[in-house]
Amino acid sequence: MPENQAGLILTAATTTTRGKAYQLHGSKHSFMGYGTTTAGAGAATIIIEVSNVDAPAASTDVDWKTVGTITLVLGTTQTNDAFVIDAPYKWCRAQVTAISGTDASVNVAKCVSSY
């Protein structure tokens, strides 16, 4: 039976920002971005980055590789998108590279399945 480990890696981001690094275990990882606005339409672009460096640099992209991009069309009803990777990376982080809309806010969750 697989063991799942889930959690938020970025919470209520309202501006472009880099999330902190989270250690990964196992090789099957899913990432889901979701968000809303308080009025009208908006948009957000979130990249998921990974690293196998023992202590990756937090403030730059030097030690990080983009493994996926989540593009959201935001509205007052929550929207989401997700993807899965099958690779044993040590670290992950989410980075909001663009966000717009009235009080736009996004979150990113990860889930790791160990088989």
N, C-alpha and C positions, 0 to 999 in steps of 0.2 A: 504494500500500500504506500503511495507517495506521501511525503510530508510537505506541507505547504507553509511557507513563511511569507506573510503579506504585511505591508505597511506603507505609510506615506513617506515619500522622499522629498516632497516639496509641498508646502501648505500655504494656501491663500496668497499666492504671488500676484501682485497688482502692478508690478513694473518689470522691466527686463532685469534678470538676476540669475546668478548661479547658485544652485543648491549645494549643500554640503555633501561630502563623499560618504557613501554607505558601503560597507563591506558586503560582498556577495558570497554565497555558499551554493554549491551545486552548479549545474550548467544550464538548466532550463529556466529562463527568466522572462516574465511578461511585464510590460510597462503600460499603464493606462493614464492618459491625461484627460481631465474633465474640468469644465468651468461654466461660468454664467456672467451675465451683465445684470444691472438692475433696471435698465431700460434700453430698448432698441438693440441694434446689432453690434457685434464686435468681432474680433478675431484674435487668435493667439498662435504662435509657433513655439514649440517646445522641442529641444533636442535632448536625446539621451546619450550620455557619454560614458565610456568605460575605460578602465586602465588595468594593466597588470604590473605597474610599477609599485614597489613596496610602500612608498610614501609619496603619492602623486602631488604635484604642486596644486594648491587650492585656488590660487588667484589667476592662473593662466590656463591656456589650452595645451601647453607643451606636452604634458604626459597623458593627454586624453584623446580618445578616438570616438567620433560620432558613429553610433550603430543604428540610429533611427531618428526620424523626425515625425512629430505629431502636430498636425495642423488642424486647428479647431475653428469653426464658425460659431461664434458665441451669440447667445440670446438670453432672454429671461428664463427659458427652460434649459436645464443643464444639457450640454452636449459632451460627447466623449469620443475618443479613438484610442486604439491600442495596437501593440504588436508584440511578437515573441521572438526571442533569440535562443539559440542552443549553442552556447559557448561558455567556457569556464573562466570568466574574468574575475579579478579580485575586488574591483571597486566599480561603483556606478554613481552618477549624479545626473540631475535634471537641470537644464538651463533654458530659461524663457528668453528667447531672442527677439520676440515682438509680441506686443499685447495692446489692444485698443478696445474702446467701448466704454460706456458709462459704468463706472465702478466695476470694470472687468476684473475677474479673479479666476485663477486656475490652480489646480492641484495635480500632483502626479503620484500614483501608487505603483508599487512593484510587488510582484509575487514570484517566489522561487519554488519550483517543484523539484524535490529530490527523489530520484527513482533508484 
